[in-house]
Amino acid sequence: MHVHTPITVRYGETDMMGVVYHANYLLYFEDARIDYLNAADFSYNERIEQVGYMSPIYHIDITYKAPLRYGEAGFVRTSVAKNLPMRTVYRQQVFRAEDAAGTDEAGEPLLREGATPLVDALVTVCVVERETFKPVSLKRTFPDLFEKYEKLVEEA
């Protein structure tokens, strides 16, 4: 499963060169992971935050290949690359808006042929107790999400 989250680059998100400041991609990725969970019918706010958990970033491996600039439109393409009991690894890629090629018969978003990501990242998150920040097993704490991710995983 892939989810495409739209981006429109705002002036305040750019640096002196007029391109998206590198750290702002992390904010785009955060929004996109929330969209992915919503598309998987698992509300981050209701099912994780409101029951006393959080899902912080554990590790990021990111490659910046080409910039988005002020006023340009793009999207983050999100999928699950790895599903582990204690961590989830999301594949998150940024493309220009024109790289979207509609959807297939199942409603899955498609990329135009030859589209290459501007930014390519593997973002590893874990789940922790809000009060103690103690890591918990996704498999034990949210077995329905873990099982769903098992079916959706696409090895990176």
CNS distance restraints for C-alpha pairs under 8 A (distance, minus, plus):
assign (resid   1 and name CA) (resid  79 and name CA) 6.04 0.50 0.50
assign (resid   1 and name CA) (resid  80 and name CA) 7.83 0.50 0.50
assign (resid   1 and name CA) (resid 108 and name CA) 6.94 0.50 0.50
assign (resid   1 and name CA) (resid 152 and name CA) 5.80 0.50 0.50
assign (resid   1 and name CA) (resid 153 and name CA) 7.93 0.50 0.50
assign (resid   2 and name CA) (resid  36 and name CA) 7.81 0.50 0.50
assign (resid   2 and name CA) (resid  77 and name CA) 6.33 0.50 0.50
assign (resid   2 and name CA) (resid  78 and name CA) 5.46 0.50 0.50
assign (resid   2 and name CA) (resid  79 and name CA) 4.97 0.50 0.50
assign (resid   2 and name CA) (resid 108 and name CA) 6.63 0.50 0.50
assign (resid   2 and name CA) (resid 109 and name CA) 6.57 0.50 0.50
assign (resid   3 and name CA) (resid  32 and name CA) 7.71 0.50 0.50
assign (resid   3 and name CA) (resid  35 and name CA) 7.23 0.50 0.50
assign (resid   3 and name CA) (resid  36 and name CA) 5.80 0.50 0.50
assign (resid   3 and name CA) (resid  39 and name CA) 7.41 0.50 0.50
assign (resid   3 and name CA) (resid  76 and name CA) 7.83 0.50 0.50
assign (resid   3 and name CA) (resid  77 and name CA) 5.61 0.50 0.50
assign (resid   3 and name CA) (resid  78 and name CA) 5.25 0.50 0.50
assign (resid   3 and name CA) (resid  79 and name CA) 6.81 0.50 0.50
assign (resid   3 and name CA) (resid 108 and name CA) 7.86 0.50 0.50
assign (resid   3 and name CA) (resid 109 and name CA) 6.88 0.50 0.50
assign (resid   4 and name CA) (resid  32 and name CA) 7.53 0.50 0.50
assign (resid   4 and name CA) (resid  75 and name CA) 5.93 0.50 0.50
assign (resid   4 and name CA) (resid  76 and name CA) 5.48 0.50 0.50
assign (resid   4 and name CA) (resid  77 and name CA) 4.61 0.50 0.50
assign (resid   4 and name CA) (resid  78 and name CA) 6.54 0.50 0.50
assign (resid   4 and name CA) (resid 109 and name CA) 6.88 0.50 0.50
assign (resid   5 and name CA) (resid  31 and name CA) 7.69 0.50 0.50
assign (resid   5 and name CA) (resid  32 and name CA) 5.50 0.50 0.50
assign (resid   5 and name CA) (resid  35 and name CA) 6.98 0.50 0.50
assign (resid   5 and name CA) (resid  75 and name CA) 5.14 0.50 0.50
assign (resid   5 and name CA) (resid  76 and name CA) 5.06 0.50 0.50
assign (resid   5 and name CA) (resid  77 and name CA) 6.61 0.50 0.50
assign (resid   6 and name CA) (resid  73 and name CA) 7.34 0.50 0.50
assign (resid   6 and name CA) (resid  74 and name CA) 5.87 0.50 0.50
assign (resid   6 and name CA) (resid  75 and name CA) 4.15 0.50 0.50
assign (resid   6 and name CA) (resid  76 and name CA) 6.50 0.50 0.50
assign (resid   6 and name CA) (resid  97 and name CA) 7.80 0.50 0.50
assign (resid   7 and name CA) (resid  28 and name CA) 7.38 0.50 0.50
assign (resid   7 and name CA) (resid  73 and name CA) 5.57 0.50 0.50
assign (resid   7 and name CA) (resid  74 and name CA) 4.93 0.50 0.50
assign (resid   7 and name CA) (resid  75 and name CA) 5.06 0.50 0.50
assign (resid   7 and name CA) (resid  76 and name CA) 7.32 0.50 0.50
assign (resid   8 and name CA) (resid  71 and name CA) 6.31 0.50 0.50
assign (resid   8 and name CA) (resid  72 and name CA) 5.89 0.50 0.50
assign (resid   8 and name CA) (resid  73 and name CA) 4.45 0.50 0.50
assign (resid   8 and name CA) (resid  74 and name CA) 6.36 0.50 0.50
assign (resid   9 and name CA) (resid  13 and name CA) 6.58 0.50 0.50
assign (resid   9 and name CA) (resid  14 and name CA) 7.72 0.50 0.50
assign (resid   9 and name CA) (resid  20 and name CA) 7.11 0.50 0.50
assign (resid   9 and name CA) (resid  68 and name CA) 7.33 0.50 0.50
assign (resid   9 and name CA) (resid  69 and name CA) 6.56 0.50 0.50
assign (resid   9 and name CA) (resid  70 and name CA) 5.09 0.50 0.50
assign (resid   9 and name CA) (resid  71 and name CA) 5.15 0.50 0.50
assign (resid   9 and name CA) (resid  72 and name CA) 5.65 0.50 0.50
assign (resid   9 and name CA) (resid  73 and name CA) 6.40 0.50 0.50
assign (resid  10 and name CA) (resid  14 and name CA) 7.20 0.50 0.50
assign (resid  10 and name CA) (resid  70 and name CA) 5.78 0.50 0.50
assign (resid  10 and name CA) (resid  71 and name CA) 6.19 0.50 0.50
assign (resid  11 and name CA) (resid  18 and name CA) 7.83 0.50 0.50
assign (resid  11 and name CA) (resid  70 and name CA) 5.51 0.50 0.50
assign (resid  11 and name CA) (resid  71 and name CA) 7.39 0.50 0.50
assign (resid  13 and name CA) (resid  20 and name CA) 5.56 0.50 0.50
assign (resid  13 and name CA) (resid  21 and name CA) 6.06 0.50 0.50
assign (resid  13 and name CA) (resid  24 and name CA) 6.41 0.50 0.50
assign (resid  13 and name CA) (resid  70 and name CA) 7.83 0.50 0.50
assign (resid  14 and name CA) (resid  18 and name CA) 5.26 0.50 0.50
assign (resid  14 and name CA) (resid  19 and name CA) 4.91 0.50 0.50
assign (resid  14 and name CA) (resid  20 and name CA) 4.18 0.50 0.50
assign (resid  14 and name CA) (resid  21 and name CA) 4.95 0.50 0.50
assign (resid  14 and name CA) (resid  69 and name CA) 7.22 0.50 0.50
assign (resid  14 and name CA) (resid  70 and name CA) 6.50 0.50 0.50
assign (resid  15 and name CA) (resid  19 and name CA) 5.81 0.50 0.50
assign (resid  15 and name CA) (resid  20 and name CA) 6.34 0.50 0.50
assign (resid  15 and name CA) (resid  21 and name CA) 5.22 0.50 0.50
assign (resid  18 and name CA) (resid  69 and name CA) 5.78 0.50 0.50
assign (resid  18 and name CA) (resid  70 and name CA) 5.97 0.50 0.50
assign (resid  19 and name CA) (resid  67 and name CA) 5.90 0.50 0.50
assign (resid  19 and name CA) (resid  68 and name CA) 5.72 0.50 0.50
assign (resid  19 and name CA) (resid  69 and name CA) 4.29 0.50 0.50
assign (resid  19 and name CA) (resid  70 and name CA) 6.26 0.50 0.50
assign (resid  20 and name CA) (resid  24 and name CA) 6.70 0.50 0.50
assign (resid  20 and name CA) (resid  25 and name CA) 7.57 0.50 0.50
assign (resid  20 and name CA) (resid  67 and name CA) 6.62 0.50 0.50
assign (resid  20 and name CA) (resid  68 and name CA) 5.80 0.50 0.50
assign (resid  20 and name CA) (resid  69 and name CA) 5.92 0.50 0.50
assign (resid  20 and name CA) (resid  70 and name CA) 7.15 0.50 0.50
assign (resid  21 and name CA) (resid  25 and name CA) 7.54 0.50 0.50
assign (resid  22 and name CA) (resid  26 and name CA) 7.96 0.50 0.50
assign (resid  23 and name CA) (resid  27 and name CA) 7.46 0.50 0.50
assign (resid  24 and name CA) (resid  28 and name CA) 6.60 0.50 0.50
assign (resid  25 and name CA) (resid  29 and name CA) 6.13 0.50 0.50
assign (resid  26 and name CA) (resid  30 and name CA) 6.20 0.50 0.50
assign (resid  27 and name CA) (resid  31 and name CA) 6.47 0.50 0.50
assign (resid  28 and name CA) (resid  32 and name CA) 6.22 0.50 0.50
assign (resid  28 and name CA) (resid  76 and name CA) 7.22 0.50 0.50
assign (resid  29 and name CA) (resid  33 and name CA) 6.15 0.50 0.50
assign (resid  29 and name CA) (resid  76 and name CA) 6.96 0.50 0.50
assign (resid  29 and name CA) (resid  92 and name CA) 6.77 0.50 0.50
assign (resid  30 and name CA) (resid  34 and name CA) 6.48 0.50 0.50
assign (resid  31 and name CA) (resid  35 and name CA) 6.31 0.50 0.50
assign (resid  32 and name CA) (resid  36 and name CA) 6.11 0.50 0.50
assign (resid  32 and name CA) (resid  76 and name CA) 6.43 0.50 0.50
assign (resid  32 and name CA) (resid  77 and name CA) 7.74 0.50 0.50
assign (resid  32 and name CA) (resid  78 and name CA) 6.64 0.50 0.50
assign (resid  33 and name CA) (resid  37 and name CA) 6.25 0.50 0.50
assign (resid  33 and name CA) (resid  78 and name CA) 6.99 0.50 0.50
assign (resid  33 and name CA) (resid  90 and name CA) 7.97 0.50 0.50
assign (resid  34 and name CA) (resid  38 and name CA) 6.20 0.50 0.50
assign (resid  34 and name CA) (resid  43 and name CA) 7.62 0.50 0.50
assign (resid  34 and name CA) (resid  44 and name CA) 6.31 0.50 0.50
assign (resid  35 and name CA) (resid  39 and name CA) 6.09 0.50 0.50
assign (resid  36 and name CA) (resid  40 and name CA) 6.23 0.50 0.50
assign (resid  36 and name CA) (resid  78 and name CA) 6.78 0.50 0.50
assign (resid  36 and name CA) (resid  79 and name CA) 7.57 0.50 0.50
assign (resid  37 and name CA) (resid  41 and name CA) 6.34 0.50 0.50
assign (resid  37 and name CA) (resid  42 and name CA) 5.16 0.50 0.50
assign (resid  37 and name CA) (resid  43 and name CA) 6.05 0.50 0.50
assign (resid  37 and name CA) (resid  44 and name CA) 6.49 0.50 0.50
assign (resid  38 and name CA) (resid  42 and name CA) 5.28 0.50 0.50
assign (resid  38 and name CA) (resid  43 and name CA) 5.15 0.50 0.50
assign (resid  38 and name CA) (resid  44 and name CA) 7.29 0.50 0.50
assign (resid  40 and name CA) (resid 148 and name CA) 7.84 0.50 0.50
assign (resid  42 and name CA) (resid  47 and name CA) 6.54 0.50 0.50
assign (resid  42 and name CA) (resid 145 and name CA) 7.24 0.50 0.50
assign (resid  43 and name CA) (resid  47 and name CA) 5.50 0.50 0.50
assign (resid  43 and name CA) (resid  48 and name CA) 7.47 0.50 0.50
assign (resid  44 and name CA) (resid  48 and name CA) 5.16 0.50 0.50
assign (resid  44 and name CA) (resid  49 and name CA) 6.41 0.50 0.50
assign (resid  45 and name CA) (resid  49 and name CA) 4.88 0.50 0.50
assign (resid  45 and name CA) (resid  50 and name CA) 5.96 0.50 0.50
assign (resid  46 and name CA) (resid  50 and name CA) 5.17 0.50 0.50
assign (resid  46 and name CA) (resid  51 and name CA) 7.24 0.50 0.50
assign (resid  47 and name CA) (resid  51 and name CA) 6.36 0.50 0.50
assign (resid  48 and name CA) (resid  52 and name CA) 6.66 0.50 0.50
assign (resid  48 and name CA) (resid  53 and name CA) 5.22 0.50 0.50
assign (resid  48 and name CA) (resid  54 and name CA) 6.29 0.50 0.50
assign (resid  48 and name CA) (resid  55 and name CA) 7.93 0.50 0.50
assign (resid  49 and name CA) (resid  53 and name CA) 5.09 0.50 0.50
assign (resid  49 and name CA) (resid  54 and name CA) 5.66 0.50 0.50
assign (resid  52 and name CA) (resid 129 and name CA) 6.16 0.50 0.50
assign (resid  52 and name CA) (resid 130 and name CA) 5.37 0.50 0.50
assign (resid  52 and name CA) (resid 131 and name CA) 7.53 0.50 0.50
assign (resid  53 and name CA) (resid 127 and name CA) 6.65 0.50 0.50
assign (resid  53 and name CA) (resid 128 and name CA) 5.58 0.50 0.50
assign (resid  53 and name CA) (resid 129 and name CA) 4.58 0.50 0.50
assign (resid  53 and name CA) (resid 130 and name CA) 4.74 0.50 0.50
assign (resid  54 and name CA) (resid 127 and name CA) 5.67 0.50 0.50
assign (resid  54 and name CA) (resid 128 and name CA) 5.43 0.50 0.50
assign (resid  54 and name CA) (resid 129 and name CA) 6.44 0.50 0.50
assign (resid  54 and name CA) (resid 130 and name CA) 5.74 0.50 0.50
assign (resid  55 and name CA) (resid 125 and name CA) 6.13 0.50 0.50
assign (resid  55 and name CA) (resid 126 and name CA) 5.38 0.50 0.50
assign (resid  55 and name CA) (resid 127 and name CA) 4.39 0.50 0.50
assign (resid  55 and name CA) (resid 128 and name CA) 6.19 0.50 0.50
assign (resid  56 and name CA) (resid 125 and name CA) 5.63 0.50 0.50
assign (resid  56 and name CA) (resid 126 and name CA) 5.99 0.50 0.50
assign (resid  56 and name CA) (resid 127 and name CA) 6.74 0.50 0.50
assign (resid  56 and name CA) (resid 128 and name CA) 7.57 0.50 0.50
assign (resid  57 and name CA) (resid 123 and name CA) 7.11 0.50 0.50
assign (resid  57 and name CA) (resid 124 and name CA) 5.95 0.50 0.50
assign (resid  57 and name CA) (resid 125 and name CA) 4.38 0.50 0.50
assign (resid  57 and name CA) (resid 126 and name CA) 6.64 0.50 0.50
assign (resid  58 and name CA) (resid 123 and name CA) 7.83 0.50 0.50
assign (resid  58 and name CA) (resid 124 and name CA) 5.41 0.50 0.50
assign (resid  58 and name CA) (resid 125 and name CA) 5.03 0.50 0.50
assign (resid  58 and name CA) (resid 126 and name CA) 6.34 0.50 0.50
assign (resid  59 and name CA) (resid 123 and name CA) 6.10 0.50 0.50
assign (resid  59 and name CA) (resid 124 and name CA) 5.03 0.50 0.50
assign (resid  59 and name CA) (resid 125 and name CA) 7.01 0.50 0.50
assign (resid  60 and name CA) (resid 121 and name CA) 6.89 0.50 0.50
assign (resid  60 and name CA) (resid 122 and name CA) 5.85 0.50 0.50
assign (resid  60 and name CA) (resid 123 and name CA) 4.63 0.50 0.50
assign (resid  60 and name CA) (resid 124 and name CA) 6.15 0.50 0.50
assign (resid  61 and name CA) (resid 121 and name CA) 5.47 0.50 0.50
assign (resid  61 and name CA) (resid 122 and name CA) 5.21 0.50 0.50
assign (resid  61 and name CA) (resid 123 and name CA) 6.54 0.50 0.50
assign (resid  62 and name CA) (resid 119 and name CA) 7.19 0.50 0.50
assign (resid  62 and name CA) (resid 120 and name CA) 5.75 0.50 0.50
assign (resid  62 and name CA) (resid 121 and name CA) 4.16 0.50 0.50
assign (resid  62 and name CA) (resid 122 and name CA) 6.47 0.50 0.50
assign (resid  63 and name CA) (resid 119 and name CA) 5.73 0.50 0.50
assign (resid  63 and name CA) (resid 120 and name CA) 5.27 0.50 0.50
assign (resid  63 and name CA) (resid 121 and name CA) 6.26 0.50 0.50
assign (resid  64 and name CA) (resid 118 and name CA) 6.40 0.50 0.50
assign (resid  64 and name CA) (resid 119 and name CA) 4.65 0.50 0.50
assign (resid  64 and name CA) (resid 120 and name CA) 6.70 0.50 0.50
assign (resid  65 and name CA) (resid 117 and name CA) 7.46 0.50 0.50
assign (resid  65 and name CA) (resid 118 and name CA) 5.03 0.50 0.50
assign (resid  65 and name CA) (resid 119 and name CA) 5.67 0.50 0.50
assign (resid  65 and name CA) (resid 120 and name CA) 7.85 0.50 0.50
assign (resid  66 and name CA) (resid 118 and name CA) 4.71 0.50 0.50
assign (resid  66 and name CA) (resid 119 and name CA) 6.92 0.50 0.50
assign (resid  67 and name CA) (resid 118 and name CA) 6.35 0.50 0.50
assign (resid  67 and name CA) (resid 119 and name CA) 7.96 0.50 0.50
assign (resid  68 and name CA) (resid  72 and name CA) 6.37 0.50 0.50
assign (resid  68 and name CA) (resid  73 and name CA) 7.90 0.50 0.50
assign (resid  68 and name CA) (resid  74 and name CA) 7.66 0.50 0.50
assign (resid  68 and name CA) (resid  96 and name CA) 7.56 0.50 0.50
assign (resid  68 and name CA) (resid 118 and name CA) 7.67 0.50 0.50
assign (resid  72 and name CA) (resid  96 and name CA) 7.84 0.50 0.50
assign (resid  73 and name CA) (resid  96 and name CA) 6.23 0.50 0.50
assign (resid  73 and name CA) (resid  97 and name CA) 5.30 0.50 0.50
assign (resid  74 and name CA) (resid  94 and name CA) 6.88 0.50 0.50
assign (resid  74 and name CA) (resid  95 and name CA) 5.46 0.50 0.50
assign (resid  74 and name CA) (resid  96 and name CA) 4.08 0.50 0.50
assign (resid  74 and name CA) (resid  97 and name CA) 4.07 0.50 0.50
assign (resid  74 and name CA) (resid  98 and name CA) 7.67 0.50 0.50
assign (resid  75 and name CA) (resid  94 and name CA) 5.64 0.50 0.50
assign (resid  75 and name CA) (resid  95 and name CA) 5.51 0.50 0.50
assign (resid  75 and name CA) (resid  96 and name CA) 6.42 0.50 0.50
assign (resid  75 and name CA) (resid  97 and name CA) 6.08 0.50 0.50
assign (resid  76 and name CA) (resid  92 and name CA) 6.34 0.50 0.50
assign (resid  76 and name CA) (resid  93 and name CA) 5.42 0.50 0.50
assign (resid  76 and name CA) (resid  94 and name CA) 4.50 0.50 0.50
assign (resid  76 and name CA) (resid  95 and name CA) 6.49 0.50 0.50
assign (resid  77 and name CA) (resid  91 and name CA) 7.87 0.50 0.50
assign (resid  77 and name CA) (resid  92 and name CA) 5.60 0.50 0.50
assign (resid  77 and name CA) (resid  93 and name CA) 5.16 0.50 0.50
assign (resid  77 and name CA) (resid  94 and name CA) 6.32 0.50 0.50
assign (resid  77 and name CA) (resid  95 and name CA) 7.57 0.50 0.50
assign (resid  78 and name CA) (resid  90 and name CA) 6.67 0.50 0.50
assign (resid  78 and name CA) (resid  91 and name CA) 5.68 0.50 0.50
assign (resid  78 and name CA) (resid  92 and name CA) 4.64 0.50 0.50
assign (resid  78 and name CA) (resid  93 and name CA) 6.70 0.50 0.50
assign (resid  79 and name CA) (resid  90 and name CA) 5.66 0.50 0.50
assign (resid  79 and name CA) (resid  91 and name CA) 5.29 0.50 0.50
assign (resid  79 and name CA) (resid  92 and name CA) 6.75 0.50 0.50
assign (resid  79 and name CA) (resid 152 and name CA) 7.89 0.50 0.50
assign (resid  79 and name CA) (resid 153 and name CA) 7.37 0.50 0.50
assign (resid  79 and name CA) (resid 154 and name CA) 7.20 0.50 0.50
assign (resid  80 and name CA) (resid  88 and name CA) 7.31 0.50 0.50
assign (resid  80 and name CA) (resid  89 and name CA) 6.08 0.50 0.50
assign (resid  80 and name CA) (resid  90 and name CA) 4.47 0.50 0.50
assign (resid  80 and name CA) (resid  91 and name CA) 5.96 0.50 0.50
assign (resid  80 and name CA) (resid 149 and name CA) 7.02 0.50 0.50
assign (resid  80 and name CA) (resid 152 and name CA) 6.59 0.50 0.50
assign (resid  80 and name CA) (resid 153 and name CA) 4.90 0.50 0.50
assign (resid  80 and name CA) (resid 154 and name CA) 6.02 0.50 0.50
assign (resid  80 and name CA) (resid 155 and name CA) 7.84 0.50 0.50
assign (resid  81 and name CA) (resid  88 and name CA) 7.86 0.50 0.50
assign (resid  81 and name CA) (resid  89 and name CA) 5.41 0.50 0.50
assign (resid  81 and name CA) (resid  90 and name CA) 5.20 0.50 0.50
assign (resid  81 and name CA) (resid  91 and name CA) 5.49 0.50 0.50
assign (resid  81 and name CA) (resid 122 and name CA) 7.76 0.50 0.50
assign (resid  81 and name CA) (resid 153 and name CA) 5.45 0.50 0.50
assign (resid  81 and name CA) (resid 154 and name CA) 4.86 0.50 0.50
assign (resid  81 and name CA) (resid 155 and name CA) 4.73 0.50 0.50
assign (resid  81 and name CA) (resid 156 and name CA) 5.15 0.50 0.50
assign (resid  82 and name CA) (resid  88 and name CA) 5.92 0.50 0.50
assign (resid  82 and name CA) (resid  89 and name CA) 4.89 0.50 0.50
assign (resid  82 and name CA) (resid  90 and name CA) 6.95 0.50 0.50
assign (resid  82 and name CA) (resid 153 and name CA) 5.90 0.50 0.50
assign (resid  82 and name CA) (resid 154 and name CA) 6.94 0.50 0.50
assign (resid  82 and name CA) (resid 155 and name CA) 6.01 0.50 0.50
assign (resid  82 and name CA) (resid 156 and name CA) 7.54 0.50 0.50
assign (resid  83 and name CA) (resid  87 and name CA) 6.64 0.50 0.50
assign (resid  83 and name CA) (resid  88 and name CA) 4.92 0.50 0.50
assign (resid  83 and name CA) (resid  89 and name CA) 6.47 0.50 0.50
assign (resid  83 and name CA) (resid 146 and name CA) 7.29 0.50 0.50
assign (resid  83 and name CA) (resid 149 and name CA) 6.34 0.50 0.50
assign (resid  83 and name CA) (resid 150 and name CA) 6.32 0.50 0.50
assign (resid  83 and name CA) (resid 153 and name CA) 6.61 0.50 0.50
assign (resid  84 and name CA) (resid  88 and name CA) 5.84 0.50 0.50
assign (resid  84 and name CA) (resid 138 and name CA) 7.97 0.50 0.50
assign (resid  84 and name CA) (resid 139 and name CA) 7.92 0.50 0.50
assign (resid  85 and name CA) (resid 137 and name CA) 5.44 0.50 0.50
assign (resid  85 and name CA) (resid 138 and name CA) 5.41 0.50 0.50
assign (resid  85 and name CA) (resid 139 and name CA) 4.92 0.50 0.50
assign (resid  85 and name CA) (resid 140 and name CA) 7.83 0.50 0.50
assign (resid  85 and name CA) (resid 146 and name CA) 7.59 0.50 0.50
assign (resid  86 and name CA) (resid 126 and name CA) 6.13 0.50 0.50
assign (resid  86 and name CA) (resid 127 and name CA) 7.39 0.50 0.50
assign (resid  86 and name CA) (resid 135 and name CA) 7.55 0.50 0.50
assign (resid  86 and name CA) (resid 136 and name CA) 6.63 0.50 0.50
assign (resid  86 and name CA) (resid 137 and name CA) 4.73 0.50 0.50
assign (resid  86 and name CA) (resid 138 and name CA) 5.69 0.50 0.50
assign (resid  86 and name CA) (resid 139 and name CA) 7.34 0.50 0.50
assign (resid  87 and name CA) (resid 124 and name CA) 6.50 0.50 0.50
assign (resid  87 and name CA) (resid 125 and name CA) 5.64 0.50 0.50
assign (resid  87 and name CA) (resid 126 and name CA) 4.60 0.50 0.50
assign (resid  87 and name CA) (resid 127 and name CA) 7.39 0.50 0.50
assign (resid  87 and name CA) (resid 137 and name CA) 7.91 0.50 0.50
assign (resid  87 and name CA) (resid 138 and name CA) 7.21 0.50 0.50
assign (resid  88 and name CA) (resid 124 and name CA) 5.59 0.50 0.50
assign (resid  88 and name CA) (resid 125 and name CA) 5.44 0.50 0.50
assign (resid  88 and name CA) (resid 126 and name CA) 6.39 0.50 0.50
assign (resid  89 and name CA) (resid 122 and name CA) 6.28 0.50 0.50
assign (resid  89 and name CA) (resid 123 and name CA) 5.46 0.50 0.50
assign (resid  89 and name CA) (resid 124 and name CA) 4.26 0.50 0.50
assign (resid  89 and name CA) (resid 125 and name CA) 6.46 0.50 0.50
assign (resid  90 and name CA) (resid 122 and name CA) 5.61 0.50 0.50
assign (resid  90 and name CA) (resid 123 and name CA) 5.15 0.50 0.50
assign (resid  90 and name CA) (resid 124 and name CA) 6.34 0.50 0.50
assign (resid  91 and name CA) (resid 120 and name CA) 7.60 0.50 0.50
assign (resid  91 and name CA) (resid 121 and name CA) 5.89 0.50 0.50
assign (resid  91 and name CA) (resid 122 and name CA) 4.76 0.50 0.50
assign (resid  91 and name CA) (resid 123 and name CA) 6.52 0.50 0.50
assign (resid  91 and name CA) (resid 156 and name CA) 7.11 0.50 0.50
assign (resid  92 and name CA) (resid 120 and name CA) 6.13 0.50 0.50
assign (resid  92 and name CA) (resid 121 and name CA) 5.18 0.50 0.50
assign (resid  92 and name CA) (resid 122 and name CA) 6.25 0.50 0.50
assign (resid  92 and name CA) (resid 123 and name CA) 7.19 0.50 0.50
assign (resid  93 and name CA) (resid 117 and name CA) 5.76 0.50 0.50
assign (resid  93 and name CA) (resid 118 and name CA) 7.25 0.50 0.50
assign (resid  93 and name CA) (resid 119 and name CA) 5.47 0.50 0.50
assign (resid  93 and name CA) (resid 120 and name CA) 4.52 0.50 0.50
assign (resid  93 and name CA) (resid 121 and name CA) 6.13 0.50 0.50
assign (resid  94 and name CA) (resid 117 and name CA) 5.47 0.50 0.50
assign (resid  94 and name CA) (resid 118 and name CA) 5.47 0.50 0.50
assign (resid  94 and name CA) (resid 119 and name CA) 5.06 0.50 0.50
assign (resid  94 and name CA) (resid 120 and name CA) 6.67 0.50 0.50
assign (resid  95 and name CA) (resid  99 and name CA) 6.29 0.50 0.50
assign (resid  95 and name CA) (resid 115 and name CA) 7.68 0.50 0.50
assign (resid  95 and name CA) (resid 116 and name CA) 7.04 0.50 0.50
assign (resid  95 and name CA) (resid 117 and name CA) 5.05 0.50 0.50
assign (resid  95 and name CA) (resid 118 and name CA) 5.64 0.50 0.50
assign (resid  95 and name CA) (resid 119 and name CA) 7.45 0.50 0.50
assign (resid  96 and name CA) (resid 100 and name CA) 7.79 0.50 0.50
assign (resid  96 and name CA) (resid 118 and name CA) 7.66 0.50 0.50
assign (resid  99 and name CA) (resid 111 and name CA) 5.63 0.50 0.50
assign (resid  99 and name CA) (resid 112 and name CA) 5.25 0.50 0.50
assign (resid  99 and name CA) (resid 115 and name CA) 5.70 0.50 0.50
assign (resid 100 and name CA) (resid 109 and name CA) 7.48 0.50 0.50
assign (resid 100 and name CA) (resid 110 and name CA) 6.14 0.50 0.50
assign (resid 100 and name CA) (resid 111 and name CA) 4.79 0.50 0.50
assign (resid 100 and name CA) (resid 112 and name CA) 5.87 0.50 0.50
assign (resid 101 and name CA) (resid 109 and name CA) 7.37 0.50 0.50
assign (resid 101 and name CA) (resid 110 and name CA) 5.15 0.50 0.50
assign (resid 101 and name CA) (resid 111 and name CA) 4.92 0.50 0.50
assign (resid 101 and name CA) (resid 112 and name CA) 4.82 0.50 0.50
assign (resid 102 and name CA) (resid 109 and name CA) 5.88 0.50 0.50
assign (resid 102 and name CA) (resid 110 and name CA) 5.59 0.50 0.50
assign (resid 102 and name CA) (resid 111 and name CA) 7.50 0.50 0.50
assign (resid 103 and name CA) (resid 107 and name CA) 5.13 0.50 0.50
assign (resid 103 and name CA) (resid 108 and name CA) 5.15 0.50 0.50
assign (resid 103 and name CA) (resid 109 and name CA) 4.29 0.50 0.50
assign (resid 103 and name CA) (resid 110 and name CA) 5.19 0.50 0.50
assign (resid 104 and name CA) (resid 108 and name CA) 5.36 0.50 0.50
assign (resid 104 and name CA) (resid 109 and name CA) 6.58 0.50 0.50
assign (resid 104 and name CA) (resid 110 and name CA) 6.65 0.50 0.50
assign (resid 111 and name CA) (resid 115 and name CA) 6.43 0.50 0.50
assign (resid 126 and name CA) (resid 135 and name CA) 6.94 0.50 0.50
assign (resid 126 and name CA) (resid 136 and name CA) 7.85 0.50 0.50
assign (resid 126 and name CA) (resid 138 and name CA) 7.80 0.50 0.50
assign (resid 127 and name CA) (resid 135 and name CA) 5.73 0.50 0.50
assign (resid 127 and name CA) (resid 136 and name CA) 5.77 0.50 0.50
assign (resid 127 and name CA) (resid 137 and name CA) 7.21 0.50 0.50
assign (resid 127 and name CA) (resid 138 and name CA) 6.62 0.50 0.50
assign (resid 128 and name CA) (resid 132 and name CA) 7.74 0.50 0.50
assign (resid 128 and name CA) (resid 133 and name CA) 5.04 0.50 0.50
assign (resid 128 and name CA) (resid 134 and name CA) 5.10 0.50 0.50
assign (resid 128 and name CA) (resid 135 and name CA) 4.14 0.50 0.50
assign (resid 128 and name CA) (resid 136 and name CA) 5.49 0.50 0.50
assign (resid 129 and name CA) (resid 133 and name CA) 4.93 0.50 0.50
assign (resid 129 and name CA) (resid 134 and name CA) 5.36 0.50 0.50
assign (resid 129 and name CA) (resid 135 and name CA) 6.49 0.50 0.50
assign (resid 129 and name CA) (resid 136 and name CA) 7.00 0.50 0.50
assign (resid 130 and name CA) (resid 134 and name CA) 7.92 0.50 0.50
assign (resid 136 and name CA) (resid 140 and name CA) 7.88 0.50 0.50
assign (resid 136 and name CA) (resid 141 and name CA) 6.91 0.50 0.50
assign (resid 137 and name CA) (resid 141 and name CA) 5.86 0.50 0.50
assign (resid 137 and name CA) (resid 142 and name CA) 7.94 0.50 0.50
assign (resid 138 and name CA) (resid 142 and name CA) 5.20 0.50 0.50
assign (resid 138 and name CA) (resid 143 and name CA) 6.66 0.50 0.50
assign (resid 138 and name CA) (resid 145 and name CA) 7.78 0.50 0.50
assign (resid 138 and name CA) (resid 146 and name CA) 6.24 0.50 0.50
assign (resid 139 and name CA) (resid 143 and name CA) 4.78 0.50 0.50
assign (resid 139 and name CA) (resid 145 and name CA) 7.89 0.50 0.50
assign (resid 139 and name CA) (resid 146 and name CA) 5.28 0.50 0.50
assign (resid 139 and name CA) (resid 147 and name CA) 7.77 0.50 0.50
assign (resid 142 and name CA) (resid 146 and name CA) 6.29 0.50 0.50
assign (resid 143 and name CA) (resid 147 and name CA) 6.03 0.50 0.50
assign (resid 144 and name CA) (resid 148 and name CA) 6.17 0.50 0.50
assign (resid 145 and name CA) (resid 149 and name CA) 6.08 0.50 0.50
assign (resid 146 and name CA) (resid 150 and name CA) 6.22 0.50 0.50
assign (resid 147 and name CA) (resid 151 and name CA) 6.74 0.50 0.50
assign (resid 148 and name CA) (resid 152 and name CA) 6.47 0.50 0.50
assign (resid 149 and name CA) (resid 153 and name CA) 5.77 0.50 0.50
